[in-house]
Each structure stands twice: as C-alpha cells, then as structure tokens.
Amino acid sequence: MESNNIIKKKVEVPLKNEKSDESELRPEFVEKMKERKKEPTVKIKDFKKHFDLDKHV
C-alpha cells in the first residue's frame, strides 16, 4: 500500500487596514464612477429576448 505524503503549508493572509477602503482606487476612477452613478438605468423586461440569446443556444 502506498502512503500519500501530503505537505501542509501555513499561509498567512494580511488583515485589511480599516481606513484603506477607497484609498487603493485612483481618484480619477472614483470620480468617473460617481458620475456614472447619476446616469439613468435602462429597464429590460426580457433579458434573453433583448440580447437575442434564444437563437444562439
């Protein structure tokens, strides 16, 4: 009978700094997203029909 030699490794994951929420994002990206947030949304009743997914299956 063969024995399975499993090597265990300890992996350390650094904890996130509480105040670093948006500081990792570029300021121009954050500004762009704030502007896009104001844009109106498009209502779609039937997703498959709107994107023509039924015919390509």
N, C-alpha and C positions, 0 to 999 in steps of 0.2 A: 504494500500500500504506500502510495506517495503522500508526503505531507506538503501541505500548502504553506509556504513561507510568506506570510503577509507582513510587510513592513509598515509600521504605524508611524505617521509623522504628525508632529504638533504644528498646527497652523495658527498664527496669531493675526487677528484682524484688528487694526487700529480703530478706536472709537471715534465717531464723528464729533467734531467740535460744535457745540450748540449754536454759537453765533455765526457759523460759516454757511448759512442757508443759501443766500444768493451771491455771496462774495466770490464763488467759484465761476459764476457766469460773467461773460463780458458785458459791460454796461450797454453797449450798442444793441446786443441781443435782447437784453431785458427791456430796453426802450421799444424795440420792434415788437416784442410780444405784448407789451402794454397797449400799443396802437392796434394790433390785430384783435385784441380782446374787445375793442369797441366796435369792430365790424359786425354787420348783421349776419345772422346764420341763414342757411338755406334749408327749408323743410323738405324732406324726401319721404313720400308715403310708402313706396315700394322700392327698397334698395336694389333688389335683383333686377327689376324692370328698368330702373333708372340707369344702371350701369350695364345693362344688356348682358346679364350673367346667365340667363336661362339657355340661350342659344349656344353657349360655348362649353357646356358641360358634356 
